Amino acid sequence: MGVKSFVVRDKQAGIRADIFVTQKLPDYSRSALKNLFPEHIQINNKMAKTSYRLRSGDTVKIDDASLSAEPEAIELPILYEDEDVLVLNKPAGVLTHSKGVLNTEATVASFIKPKLRDKTLIGNRAGIVHRLDRATSGVIITAKNQKALQWLQKQFSSRRVNKIYLAIVEGVPKPSQAIIDAPIERNPKKPQTFKVGSSGRRAITNYKVIKILNKSSNSYSLLELNPQTGRTHQLRVHLKYIGHPIVGDRLYSHAGDNLYLHAASLELTLPGGRKMKFEAPDPLIFREFIKQ
């Protein structure tokens, strides 16, 4: 691994730079190599674009060291482990899996990688069954082999998994217990976010007020949330929609140091047929907020 240098020959003239790089490094996927542009690839000592058409005599330098870079070591709390699954209490701030092939940040996926028992599980999402947002803490289950992965994913897709979240929200929802049934779609004005919209996919969330919190003349509520569907940002979008966004939600409300959303429990059937419920204790930020 390191910097490799190639001179473009007459018969290679006219080829796009990304195609040329793929031909020179056939052991890697096109998506992985595409991520080398532009910082890690130079053409005639200048950062290269994927669409650049090569000319005879061009010098192409490829720094492929990042392709073998490994994420830093990380330790995560294990709630349960057997030959098929690994259940963790994911801390807030940890990604479930990397966003790209060259991302070397430690994630849930990188933590479980040494524990995988199946060589067919490859890639930056190997063993990942479902996902928790970076800022969300709590129970997450992963699979050690392909059979377990498919078994668990089928339960999630068929809505046979019972998930309970805790959230601290602004204000006091009324009624104190209700079902939010509102479709969710991507927000075209802000593509990294979602919104309730008529063209979206159906999304259902049950909520219940557990405790009302009064702090500095402001009211907040501790909620128990039971999502019946698993849309991206579902809980955050639904609570924003009813006028009670989650405290600290920088995407859908006011920015804060912490997002007060925690995956408290997960109940499902493990490979082999045993039904189990896994629970993660309330994080310290919740306990401190409630005490104040």
TORMIVO-166625 format. One line per 2 residues: number of its first residue (from 0); their letters; for each residue x, y, z of N, C-alpha, C. Coordinates in nm, 2 decimals. Layout:
NUM = A = X:Y:Z:X:Y:Z:X:Y:Z ~ ...
% end
This chain:
0 = MG = 0.08:-0.12:0.00:0.00:0.00:0.00:0.09:0.13:0.00 ~ 0.04:0.23:-0.07:0.12:0.35:-0.08:0.08:0.42:-0.21
2 = VK = 0.17:0.51:-0.26:0.15:0.58:-0.38:0.20:0.50:-0.50 ~ 0.11:0.48:-0.59:0.14:0.41:-0.72:0.13:0.51:-0.83
4 = SF = 0.23:0.50:-0.92:0.23:0.59:-1.03:0.22:0.52:-1.17 ~ 0.14:0.58:-1.26:0.12:0.52:-1.39:0.12:0.63:-1.50
6 = VV = 0.18:0.59:-1.61:0.18:0.68:-1.73:0.08:0.63:-1.83 ~ -0.01:0.72:-1.87:-0.11:0.68:-1.97:-0.05:0.66:-2.11
8 = RD = -0.08:0.54:-2.17:-0.04:0.51:-2.30:-0.14:0.56:-2.40 ~ -0.09:0.55:-2.53:-0.17:0.60:-2.64:-0.31:0.53:-2.64
10 = KQ = -0.31:0.40:-2.62:-0.43:0.32:-2.63:-0.53:0.35:-2.52 ~ -0.48:0.41:-2.41:-0.56:0.44:-2.29:-0.62:0.59:-2.30
12 = AG = -0.57:0.66:-2.39:-0.62:0.80:-2.40:-0.77:0.81:-2.43 ~ -0.83:0.90:-2.36:-0.98:0.91:-2.37:-1.06:0.84:-2.27
14 = IR = -0.99:0.75:-2.19:-1.06:0.68:-2.08:-1.08:0.78:-1.96 ~ -1.20:0.77:-1.90:-1.23:0.85:-1.78:-1.13:0.81:-1.67
16 = AD = -1.09:0.90:-1.58:-1.00:0.88:-1.48:-1.05:0.77:-1.38 ~ -1.18:0.76:-1.35:-1.23:0.66:-1.26:-1.22:0.52:-1.32
18 = IF = -1.24:0.51:-1.45:-1.23:0.38:-1.51:-1.09:0.33:-1.52 ~ -1.00:0.43:-1.54:-0.85:0.39:-1.54:-0.81:0.34:-1.41
20 = VT = -0.85:0.41:-1.30:-0.81:0.37:-1.17:-0.87:0.23:-1.13 ~ -0.99:0.20:-1.18:-1.05:0.07:-1.16:-0.98:-0.04:-1.23
22 = QK = -0.93:-0.01:-1.34:-0.85:-0.11:-1.42:-0.71:-0.14:-1.35 ~ -0.66:-0.03:-1.29:-0.53:-0.05:-1.23:-0.53:-0.11:-1.09
24 = LP = -0.65:-0.10:-1.02:-0.67:-0.16:-0.89:-0.79:-0.25:-0.89 ~ -0.78:-0.36:-0.96:-0.90:-0.45:-0.98:-0.95:-0.52:-0.85
26 = DY = -0.87:-0.52:-0.75:-0.91:-0.59:-0.63:-1.01:-0.51:-0.54 ~ -1.03:-0.39:-0.58:-1.13:-0.31:-0.50:-1.25:-0.27:-0.58
28 = SR = -1.36:-0.25:-0.51:-1.48:-0.21:-0.58:-1.47:-0.07:-0.64 ~ -1.56:-0.05:-0.74:-1.56:0.09:-0.80:-1.60:0.19:-0.70
30 = SA = -1.70:0.16:-0.61:-1.74:0.26:-0.51:-1.63:0.29:-0.42 ~ -1.55:0.19:-0.38:-1.44:0.22:-0.29:-1.33:0.31:-0.36
32 = LK = -1.30:0.28:-0.48:-1.20:0.36:-0.55:-1.25:0.50:-0.59 ~ -1.38:0.51:-0.61:-1.44:0.64:-0.64:-1.42:0.74:-0.52
34 = NL = -1.42:0.68:-0.40:-1.40:0.77:-0.28:-1.26:0.82:-0.27 ~ -1.17:0.77:-0.35:-1.03:0.82:-0.34:-1.02:0.96:-0.41
36 = FP = -1.12:0.99:-0.50:-1.12:1.12:-0.56:-1.17:1.23:-0.47 ~ -1.12:1.35:-0.48:-1.00:1.39:-0.55:-0.88:1.39:-0.47
38 = EH = -0.89:1.38:-0.33:-0.78:1.40:-0.24:-0.66:1.30:-0.26 ~ -0.70:1.17:-0.30:-0.59:1.07:-0.30:-0.55:1.03:-0.44
40 = IQ = -0.60:1.10:-0.54:-0.55:1.07:-0.68:-0.51:1.20:-0.75 ~ -0.39:1.20:-0.81:-0.34:1.32:-0.88:-0.32:1.28:-1.02
42 = IN = -0.35:1.37:-1.11:-0.31:1.36:-1.25:-0.22:1.48:-1.29 ~ -0.10:1.45:-1.32:0.00:1.55:-1.35:0.02:1.65:-1.23
44 = NK = 0.02:1.58:-1.11:0.04:1.65:-0.98:-0.07:1.75:-0.94 ~ -0.19:1.73:-1.00:-0.31:1.81:-0.96:-0.42:1.71:-0.92
46 = MA = -0.50:1.75:-0.82:-0.61:1.67:-0.78:-0.70:1.64:-0.89 ~ -0.74:1.51:-0.90:-0.82:1.46:-1.02:-0.97:1.45:-1.00
48 = KT = -1.04:1.48:-1.11:-1.19:1.45:-1.11:-1.21:1.32:-1.17 ~ -1.32:1.25:-1.13:-1.35:1.12:-1.18:-1.38:1.13:-1.33
50 = SY = -1.44:1.24:-1.38:-1.48:1.25:-1.52:-1.37:1.30:-1.61 ~ -1.25:1.32:-1.56:-1.14:1.37:-1.64:-1.11:1.27:-1.75
52 = RL = -1.10:1.31:-1.87:-1.06:1.22:-1.98:-0.90:1.22:-2.00 ~ -0.84:1.11:-1.98:-0.70:1.10:-1.98:-0.64:1.12:-2.12
54 = RS = -0.52:1.18:-2.12:-0.45:1.20:-2.24:-0.32:1.12:-2.24 ~ -0.27:1.09:-2.36:-0.15:1.01:-2.36:-0.03:1.09:-2.30
56 = GD = 0.04:1.02:-2.21:0.15:1.09:-2.14:0.11:1.14:-2.00 ~ -0.01:1.14:-1.97:-0.05:1.19:-1.84:0.01:1.10:-1.73
58 = TV = 0.05:1.15:-1.62:0.09:1.07:-1.51:-0.01:1.07:-1.40 ~ -0.06:0.95:-1.37:-0.16:0.93:-1.27:-0.10:0.87:-1.14
60 = KI = -0.12:0.94:-1.03:-0.06:0.89:-0.90:-0.18:0.86:-0.81 ~ -0.18:0.74:-0.76:-0.29:0.69:-0.67:-0.23:0.65:-0.54
62 = DD = -0.28:0.72:-0.43:-0.24:0.69:-0.30:-0.35:0.60:-0.24 ~ -0.33:0.47:-0.23:-0.43:0.37:-0.19:-0.41:0.33:-0.05
64 = AS = -0.33:0.40:0.03:-0.31:0.36:0.17:-0.44:0.36:0.25 ~ -0.53:0.45:0.22:-0.65:0.47:0.30:-0.74:0.35:0.28
66 = LS = -0.72:0.27:0.17:-0.81:0.15:0.15:-0.79:0.04:0.25 ~ -0.67:0.04:0.31:-0.64:-0.06:0.41:-0.65:-0.01:0.55
68 = AE = -0.68:0.12:0.57:-0.69:0.18:0.70:-0.80:0.11:0.79 ~ -0.77:0.09:0.91:-0.86:0.02:1.00:-0.92:0.12:1.10
70 = PE = -1.04:0.12:1.14:-1.09:0.21:1.24:-1.02:0.19:1.38 ~ -1.02:0.29:1.46:-0.96:0.28:1.59:-1.04:0.18:1.67
72 = AI = -0.97:0.12:1.77:-1.03:0.02:1.86:-1.14:0.09:1.95 ~ -1.25:0.03:1.98:-1.35:0.08:2.06:-1.41:-0.03:2.14
74 = EL = -1.45:0.01:2.26:-1.52:-0.09:2.35:-1.66:-0.04:2.38 ~ -1.76:-0.13:2.36:-1.90:-0.10:2.38:-1.96:-0.20:2.48
76 = PI = -2.05:-0.15:2.56:-2.12:-0.24:2.66:-2.20:-0.35:2.59 ~ -2.17:-0.47:2.63:-2.24:-0.59:2.58:-2.35:-0.63:2.67
78 = LY = -2.47:-0.64:2.62:-2.59:-0.68:2.71:-2.61:-0.83:2.70 ~ -2.58:-0.89:2.58:-2.60:-1.03:2.56:-2.52:-1.08:2.44
80 = ED = -2.47:-1.20:2.45:-2.40:-1.26:2.34:-2.42:-1.41:2.34 ~ -2.44:-1.47:2.22:-2.44:-1.61:2.20:-2.37:-1.64:2.06
82 = ED = -2.38:-1.76:2.01:-2.32:-1.79:1.89:-2.38:-1.72:1.76 ~ -2.50:-1.67:1.78:-2.57:-1.61:1.66:-2.57:-1.46:1.67
84 = VL = -2.59:-1.40:1.79:-2.62:-1.26:1.80:-2.53:-1.19:1.91 ~ -2.52:-1.06:1.89:-2.45:-0.98:1.99:-2.54:-0.86:2.02
86 = VL = -2.58:-0.83:2.14:-2.67:-0.72:2.17:-2.59:-0.62:2.26 ~ -2.59:-0.49:2.21:-2.51:-0.39:2.27:-2.60:-0.28:2.33
88 = NK = -2.54:-0.20:2.42:-2.60:-0.08:2.47:-2.51:0.03:2.40 ~ -2.56:0.08:2.29:-2.48:0.18:2.21:-2.48:0.32:2.28
90 = PA = -2.37:0.37:2.30:-2.36:0.50:2.36:-2.40:0.61:2.25 ~ -2.45:0.72:2.30:-2.48:0.83:2.21:-2.34:0.88:2.15
92 = GV = -2.34:0.92:2.03:-2.22:0.96:1.96:-2.15:0.86:1.88 ~ -2.19:0.73:1.89:-2.13:0.63:1.81:-2.22:0.59:1.69
94 = LT = -2.16:0.59:1.57:-2.23:0.55:1.45:-2.26:0.40:1.45 ~ -2.37:0.36:1.39:-2.40:0.22:1.38:-2.31:0.16:1.28
96 = HS = -2.29:0.23:1.16:-2.19:0.18:1.06:-2.14:0.30:0.99 ~ -2.03:0.29:0.93:-1.96:0.40:0.86:-2.04:0.45:0.74
98 = KG = -2.03:0.57:0.71:-2.10:0.63:0.60:-2.04:0.60:0.46 ~ -1.91:0.56:0.46:-1.85:0.53:0.33:-1.73:0.43:0.35
100 = VL = -1.69:0.38:0.25:-1.58:0.28:0.26:-1.45:0.33:0.31 ~ -1.43:0.46:0.30:-1.30:0.51:0.35:-1.31:0.58:0.49
102 = NT = -1.43:0.56:0.55:-1.45:0.62:0.68:-1.38:0.53:0.79 ~ -1.29:0.58:0.86:-1.22:0.50:0.96:-1.26:0.52:1.10
104 = EA = -1.37:0.59:1.12:-1.43:0.61:1.25:-1.48:0.48:1.31 ~ -1.45:0.47:1.44:-1.50:0.35:1.51:-1.65:0.35:1.51
106 = TV = -1.72:0.23:1.49:-1.86:0.22:1.48:-1.90:0.09:1.55 ~ -2.03:0.07:1.56:-2.09:-0.06:1.61:-2.04:-0.17:1.51
108 = AS = -2.04:-0.14:1.38:-2.00:-0.25:1.28:-1.85:-0.28:1.30 ~ -1.77:-0.18:1.33:-1.62:-0.21:1.34:-1.60:-0.29:1.47
110 = FI = -1.68:-0.26:1.58:-1.66:-0.33:1.70:-1.70:-0.48:1.69 ~ -1.81:-0.51:1.62:-1.85:-0.65:1.61:-1.77:-0.73:1.50
112 = KP = -1.70:-0.66:1.42:-1.63:-0.73:1.31:-1.55:-0.85:1.35 ~ -1.46:-0.84:1.46:-1.38:-0.95:1.50:-1.46:-1.07:1.55
114 = KL = -1.59:-1.04:1.59:-1.68:-1.14:1.65:-1.76:-1.22:1.54 ~ -1.76:-1.17:1.42:-1.84:-1.23:1.32:-1.80:-1.37:1.29
116 = RD = -1.89:-1.47:1.27:-1.86:-1.61:1.25:-1.88:-1.65:1.11 ~ -1.91:-1.56:1.02:-1.95:-1.60:0.88:-1.87:-1.51:0.78
118 = KT = -1.79:-1.57:0.70:-1.71:-1.49:0.60:-1.79:-1.43:0.49 ~ -1.91:-1.47:0.48:-2.00:-1.41:0.38:-2.05:-1.27:0.42
120 = LI = -2.03:-1.24:0.55:-2.07:-1.11:0.60:-1.95:-1.01:0.58 ~ -1.96:-0.93:0.48:-1.85:-0.84:0.44:-1.91:-0.70:0.42
122 = GN = -1.82:-0.60:0.42:-1.86:-0.46:0.39:-1.87:-0.39:0.52 ~ -1.89:-0.26:0.51:-1.90:-0.17:0.63:-2.03:-0.18:0.71
124 = RA = -2.12:-0.27:0.66:-2.25:-0.29:0.74:-2.26:-0.44:0.78 ~ -2.15:-0.51:0.77:-2.16:-0.65:0.80:-2.21:-0.68:0.94
126 = GI = -2.31:-0.76:0.95:-2.37:-0.80:1.08:-2.48:-0.70:1.14 ~ -2.49:-0.59:1.07:-2.59:-0.49:1.11:-2.73:-0.52:1.07
128 = VH = -2.82:-0.53:1.17:-2.96:-0.57:1.15:-3.05:-0.45:1.14 ~ -3.03:-0.36:1.23:-3.11:-0.23:1.23:-3.01:-0.12:1.27
130 = RL = -3.07:0.00:1.27:-2.98:0.11:1.29:-3.04:0.21:1.40 ~ -2.95:0.27:1.48:-2.98:0.38:1.57:-2.90:0.50:1.52
132 = DR = -2.97:0.62:1.52:-2.90:0.74:1.49:-2.77:0.76:1.58 ~ -2.68:0.83:1.53:-2.56:0.86:1.60:-2.59:0.91:1.74
134 = AT = -2.68:1.01:1.75:-2.71:1.07:1.88:-2.80:0.99:1.97 ~ -2.85:0.88:1.92:-2.95:0.80:2.00:-2.87:0.69:2.07
136 = SG = -2.90:0.67:2.20:-2.83:0.56:2.27:-2.93:0.44:2.29 ~ -2.87:0.33:2.34:-2.96:0.22:2.37:-2.94:0.09:2.30
138 = VI = -3.04:0.00:2.31:-3.03:-0.14:2.27:-3.02:-0.15:2.12 ~ -2.92:-0.22:2.07:-2.91:-0.26:1.93:-2.86:-0.40:1.92
140 = IT = -2.93:-0.48:1.83:-2.89:-0.62:1.81:-2.82:-0.64:1.68 ~ -2.71:-0.72:1.68:-2.64:-0.75:1.56:-2.63:-0.90:1.54
142 = AK = -2.59:-0.94:1.42:-2.59:-1.08:1.38:-2.44:-1.12:1.36 ~ -2.41:-1.25:1.40:-2.28:-1.30:1.38:-2.27:-1.38:1.25
144 = NQ = -2.38:-1.42:1.19:-2.37:-1.50:1.07:-2.49:-1.47:0.98 ~ -2.49:-1.51:0.86:-2.59:-1.47:0.76:-2.73:-1.52:0.79
146 = KA = -2.73:-1.65:0.85:-2.86:-1.71:0.88:-2.93:-1.62:0.99 ~ -2.85:-1.58:1.09:-2.91:-1.50:1.20:-2.95:-1.37:1.15
148 = LQ = -2.87:-1.31:1.06:-2.90:-1.18:1.00:-3.04:-1.18:0.93 ~ -3.06:-1.28:0.85:-3.18:-1.29:0.77:-3.30:-1.32:0.87
150 = WL = -3.28:-1.40:0.97:-3.38:-1.43:1.07:-3.43:-1.30:1.14 ~ -3.33:-1.22:1.18:-3.37:-1.10:1.26:-3.43:-0.99:1.17
152 = QK = -3.37:-0.98:1.05:-3.42:-0.88:0.96:-3.56:-0.90:0.92 ~ -3.60:-1.03:0.90:-3.74:-1.07:0.87:-3.83:-1.02:0.98
154 = QF = -3.79:-1.03:1.10:-3.88:-0.99:1.21:-3.90:-0.84:1.21 ~ -3.79:-0.77:1.18:-3.80:-0.62:1.18:-3.89:-0.58:1.06
156 = SS = -3.87:-0.64:0.95:-3.95:-0.60:0.83:-4.10:-0.64:0.84 ~ -4.13:-0.75:0.92:-4.27:-0.79:0.94:-4.33:-0.74:1.06
158 = RR = -4.26:-0.64:1.13:-4.31:-0.57:1.25:-4.34:-0.67:1.36 ~ -4.26:-0.77:1.38:-4.27:-0.86:1.49:-4.17:-0.83:1.61
160 = VN = -4.12:-0.71:1.61:-4.02:-0.67:1.71:-4.09:-0.56:1.79 ~ -4.08:-0.57:1.92:-4.13:-0.47:2.01:-4.02:-0.38:2.06
162 = KI = -4.03:-0.25:2.02:-3.93:-0.15:2.06:-3.98:-0.05:2.15 ~ -3.92:-0.02:2.26:-3.96:0.09:2.35:-3.84:0.19:2.36
164 = YL = -3.88:0.31:2.34:-3.78:0.42:2.35:-3.83:0.52:2.46 ~ -3.73:0.59:2.52:-3.76:0.70:2.61:-3.72:0.83:2.55
166 = AI = -3.80:0.93:2.56:-3.76:1.06:2.51:-3.80:1.17:2.60 ~ -3.72:1.28:2.61:-3.77:1.40:2.68:-3.80:1.50:2.58
168 = VE = -3.92:1.55:2.58:-3.97:1.64:2.48:-4.00:1.78:2.54 ~ -4.01:1.88:2.45:-4.05:2.01:2.49:-4.21:2.01:2.51
170 = GV = -4.25:2.07:2.62:-4.39:2.08:2.65:-4.46:1.96:2.70 ~ -4.59:1.96:2.70:-4.67:1.84:2.75:-4.77:1.80:2.65
172 = PK = -4.75:1.69:2.58:-4.84:1.64:2.48:-4.98:1.61:2.54 ~ -5.08:1.65:2.46:-5.22:1.62:2.50:-5.29:1.56:2.38
174 = PS = -5.36:1.45:2.40:-5.38:1.37:2.53:-5.25:1.31:2.58 ~ -5.25:1.26:2.70:-5.13:1.21:2.76:-5.09:1.07:2.70
176 = QA = -5.18:1.01:2.62:-5.15:0.88:2.56:-5.22:0.88:2.42 ~ -5.15:0.85:2.31:-5.22:0.86:2.18:-5.13:0.78:2.08
178 = II = -5.19:0.77:1.96:-5.12:0.71:1.84:-5.10:0.82:1.74 ~ -4.97:0.83:1.69:-4.95:0.92:1.58:-4.94:0.84:1.45
180 = DA = -5.03:0.86:1.36:-5.03:0.79:1.24:-5.02:0.89:1.13 ~ -4.90:0.91:1.08:-4.87:1.02:0.98:-4.76:0.97:0.89
182 = PI = -4.77:0.97:0.76:-4.67:0.93:0.66:-4.55:1.02:0.66 ~ -4.44:0.96:0.64:-4.31:1.03:0.64:-4.24:1.03:0.51
184 = ER = -4.19:1.14:0.46:-4.12:1.15:0.33:-4.00:1.24:0.35 ~ -3.91:1.23:0.26:-3.79:1.31:0.26:-3.82:1.45:0.23
186 = NP = -3.75:1.54:0.30:-3.78:1.69:0.29:-3.69:1.74:0.17 ~ -3.75:1.77:0.06:-3.67:1.82:-0.06:-3.60:1.95:-0.04
188 = KK = -3.64:2.03:0.06:-3.58:2.15:0.09:-3.45:2.13:0.18 ~ -3.45:2.02:0.24:-3.34:1.99:0.33:-3.32:1.84:0.33
190 = PQ = -3.25:1.78:0.22:-3.25:1.64:0.19:-3.20:1.55:0.31 ~ -3.13:1.60:0.40:-3.08:1.52:0.51:-3.19:1.50:0.62
192 = TF = -3.30:1.56:0.60:-3.41:1.55:0.70:-3.54:1.49:0.63 ~ -3.64:1.46:0.72:-3.76:1.41:0.67:-3.88:1.49:0.73
194 = KV = -4.00:1.47:0.68:-4.11:1.54:0.72:-4.24:1.46:0.70 ~ -4.34:1.50:0.77:-4.47:1.43:0.74:-4.53:1.49:0.61
196 = GS = -4.57:1.40:0.52:-4.62:1.44:0.39:-4.71:1.33:0.33 ~ -4.80:1.38:0.25:-4.90:1.28:0.19:-4.84:1.18:0.10
198 = SG = -4.73:1.21:0.04:-4.67:1.11:-0.05:-4.56:1.02:0.02 ~ -4.56:1.03:0.15:-4.46:0.95:0.23:-4.51:0.81:0.26
200 = RR = -4.43:0.73:0.32:-4.46:0.60:0.37:-4.53:0.60:0.50 ~ -4.63:0.51:0.52:-4.70:0.51:0.65:-4.61:0.49:0.77
202 = AI = -4.63:0.57:0.87:-4.55:0.56:0.99:-4.64:0.57:1.11 ~ -4.62:0.48:1.21:-4.71:0.48:1.33:-4.63:0.48:1.46
204 = TN = -4.66:0.57:1.55:-4.59:0.58:1.68:-4.69:0.59:1.79 ~ -4.68:0.50:1.89:-4.76:0.51:2.01:-4.67:0.59:2.11
206 = YK = -4.74:0.69:2.18:-4.67:0.76:2.29:-4.75:0.76:2.41 ~ -4.68:0.77:2.53:-4.74:0.78:2.66:-4.66:0.87:2.75
208 = VI = -4.72:0.97:2.81:-4.65:1.06:2.90:-4.62:0.99:3.03 ~ -4.50:0.98:3.07:-4.46:0.91:3.19:-4.44:1.01:3.31
210 = KI = -4.39:1.13:3.28:-4.37:1.22:3.38:-4.36:1.36:3.32 ~ -4.42:1.46:3.39:-4.41:1.60:3.35:-4.30:1.67:3.43
212 = LN = -4.21:1.74:3.36:-4.09:1.80:3.42:-4.10:1.95:3.41 ~ -4.09:2.02:3.52:-4.09:2.17:3.51:-3.95:2.22:3.55
214 = KS = -3.89:2.30:3.46:-3.75:2.34:3.48:-3.75:2.49:3.43 ~ -3.71:2.58:3.52:-3.69:2.72:3.48:-3.81:2.78:3.41
216 = SN = -3.92:2.76:3.46:-4.05:2.81:3.40:-4.09:2.74:3.27 ~ -4.01:2.64:3.23:-4.05:2.57:3.11:-4.09:2.43:3.14
218 = SY = -4.18:2.37:3.06:-4.24:2.24:3.09:-4.18:2.14:2.98 ~ -4.15:2.02:3.03:-4.10:1.91:2.95:-4.17:1.79:2.99
220 = SL = -4.16:1.69:2.91:-4.22:1.56:2.94:-4.13:1.44:2.91 ~ -4.13:1.34:3.00:-4.06:1.22:2.97:-4.17:1.13:2.91
222 = LE = -4.14:1.08:2.79:-4.23:1.00:2.71:-4.18:0.85:2.70 ~ -4.27:0.76:2.69:-4.24:0.62:2.64:-4.30:0.61:2.50
224 = LN = -4.21:0.57:2.41:-4.25:0.56:2.27:-4.24:0.42:2.22 ~ -4.34:0.38:2.15:-4.35:0.24:2.09:-4.38:0.25:1.94
226 = PQ = -4.27:0.26:1.86:-4.29:0.27:1.71:-4.34:0.14:1.65 ~ -4.44:0.15:1.57:-4.49:0.03:1.50:-4.43:0.01:1.37
228 = TG = -4.37:0.11:1.32:-4.29:0.11:1.19:-4.15:0.16:1.22 ~ -4.07:0.15:1.12:-3.93:0.18:1.14:-3.87:0.28:1.03
230 = RT = -3.94:0.39:1.01:-3.89:0.49:0.91:-3.77:0.57:0.97 ~ -3.69:0.61:0.88:-3.58:0.70:0.92:-3.62:0.82:1.00
232 = HQ = -3.57:0.85:1.11:-3.60:0.96:1.20:-3.74:0.97:1.24 ~ -3.81:0.85:1.24:-3.96:0.85:1.26:-4.00:0.92:1.39
234 = LR = -3.93:0.88:1.50:-3.97:0.94:1.63:-3.95:1.09:1.64 ~ -3.84:1.13:1.58:-3.80:1.27:1.58:-3.90:1.35:1.50
236 = VH = -3.93:1.30:1.38:-4.03:1.37:1.29:-4.17:1.37:1.35 ~ -4.21:1.26:1.40:-4.35:1.25:1.46:-4.37:1.35:1.58
238 = LK = -4.27:1.35:1.66:-4.28:1.44:1.78:-4.27:1.59:1.74 ~ -4.19:1.62:1.64:-4.19:1.75:1.59:-4.32:1.79:1.53
240 = YI = -4.38:1.69:1.46:-4.51:1.71:1.39:-4.62:1.75:1.49 ~ -4.62:1.69:1.61:-4.73:1.72:1.70:-4.69:1.84:1.79
242 = GH = -4.58:1.90:1.76:-4.55:2.02:1.83:-4.47:2.00:1.96 ~ -4.41:1.88:1.98:-4.33:1.85:2.10:-4.20:1.78:2.06
244 = PI = -4.11:1.86:2.00:-3.99:1.80:1.95:-3.90:1.75:2.07 ~ -3.81:1.65:2.04:-3.72:1.60:2.14:-3.62:1.70:2.18
246 = VG = -3.59:1.72:2.30:-3.50:1.81:2.35:-3.36:1.78:2.30 ~ -3.29:1.88:2.25:-3.16:1.87:2.19:-3.15:1.82:2.05
248 = DR = -3.27:1.81:1.98:-3.27:1.76:1.84:-3.23:1.88:1.75 ~ -3.10:1.88:1.71:-3.05:1.99:1.62:-3.11:1.99:1.48
250 = LY = -3.16:1.87:1.44:-3.22:1.87:1.30:-3.36:1.92:1.30 ~ -3.44:1.89:1.40:-3.58:1.92:1.40:-3.63:2.02:1.50
252 = SH = -3.53:2.07:1.58:-3.57:2.17:1.68:-3.45:2.25:1.72 ~ -3.43:2.27:1.85:-3.32:2.36:1.89:-3.19:2.27:1.92
254 = AG = -3.08:2.32:1.88:-2.96:2.25:1.90:-2.92:2.24:2.04 ~ -2.86:2.13:2.08:-2.82:2.11:2.22:-2.71:2.01:2.23
256 = DN = -2.65:2.00:2.34:-2.53:1.91:2.36:-2.57:1.76:2.35 ~ -2.70:1.73:2.38:-2.74:1.59:2.38:-2.88:1.58:2.31
258 = LY = -2.90:1.47:2.24:-3.04:1.43:2.20:-3.10:1.34:2.30 ~ -3.21:1.38:2.36:-3.27:1.30:2.47:-3.36:1.19:2.41
260 = LH = -3.30:1.09:2.34:-3.37:0.98:2.29:-3.29:0.85:2.31 ~ -3.36:0.75:2.38:-3.29:0.63:2.42:-3.37:0.51:2.39
262 = AA = -3.31:0.41:2.32:-3.37:0.29:2.29:-3.36:0.20:2.42 ~ -3.47:0.20:2.49:-3.47:0.14:2.63:-3.48:-0.01:2.63
264 = SL = -3.56:-0.07:2.53:-3.58:-0.21:2.53:-3.61:-0.26:2.39 ~ -3.58:-0.39:2.37:-3.60:-0.45:2.24:-3.64:-0.60:2.27
266 = EL = -3.76:-0.64:2.22:-3.81:-0.77:2.25:-3.83:-0.84:2.11 ~ -3.78:-0.96:2.10:-3.79:-1.03:1.97:-3.76:-1.18:1.99
268 = TL = -3.76:-1.26:1.89:-3.73:-1.40:1.90:-3.60:-1.42:1.83 ~ -3.51:-1.49:1.91:-3.37:-1.52:1.87:-3.37:-1.64:1.77
270 = PG = -3.27:-1.65:1.69:-3.25:-1.77:1.61:-3.26:-1.89:1.71 ~ -3.34:-1.99:1.67:-3.36:-2.10:1.76:-3.49:-2.10:1.83
272 = GR = -3.56:-1.99:1.82:-3.70:-1.98:1.87:-3.72:-1.92:2.01 ~ -3.61:-1.88:2.08:-3.63:-1.83:2.21:-3.66:-1.68:2.21
274 = KM = -3.78:-1.64:2.27:-3.82:-1.50:2.28:-3.75:-1.43:2.40 ~ -3.69:-1.32:2.37:-3.61:-1.25:2.48:-3.64:-1.10:2.47
276 = KF = -3.62:-1.03:2.58:-3.63:-0.89:2.59:-3.50:-0.83:2.65 ~ -3.44:-0.74:2.58:-3.32:-0.68:2.62:-3.34:-0.54:2.66
278 = EA = -3.28:-0.49:2.77:-3.30:-0.36:2.82:-3.17:-0.29:2.85 ~ -3.17:-0.16:2.82:-3.05:-0.08:2.85:-3.09:0.03:2.95
280 = PD = -3.02:0.04:3.06:-3.05:0.14:3.16:-3.06:0.28:3.11 ~ -3.14:0.37:3.18:-3.15:0.51:3.14:-3.01:0.57:3.14
282 = PL = -2.97:0.64:3.04:-2.84:0.71:3.04:-2.83:0.82:3.14 ~ -2.71:0.85:3.18:-2.69:0.95:3.29:-2.75:1.09:3.25
284 = IF = -2.75:1.12:3.13:-2.81:1.26:3.09:-2.96:1.26:3.12 ~ -3.03:1.15:3.11:-3.17:1.14:3.14:-3.19:1.16:3.29
286 = RE = -3.11:1.09:3.37:-3.13:1.10:3.52:-3.10:1.24:3.57 ~ -2.99:1.30:3.51:-2.96:1.43:3.55:-3.06:1.54:3.51
288 = FI = -3.12:1.52:3.39:-3.22:1.62:3.35:-3.35:1.61:3.44 ~ -3.39:1.49:3.47:-3.51:1.46:3.55:-3.49:1.52:3.70
290 = KQ = -3.36:1.50:3.75:-3.33:1.55:3.88:-3.34:1.70:3.90 ~ -3.29:1.77:3.80:-3.27:1.92:3.81:-3.41:1.99:3.83
% end
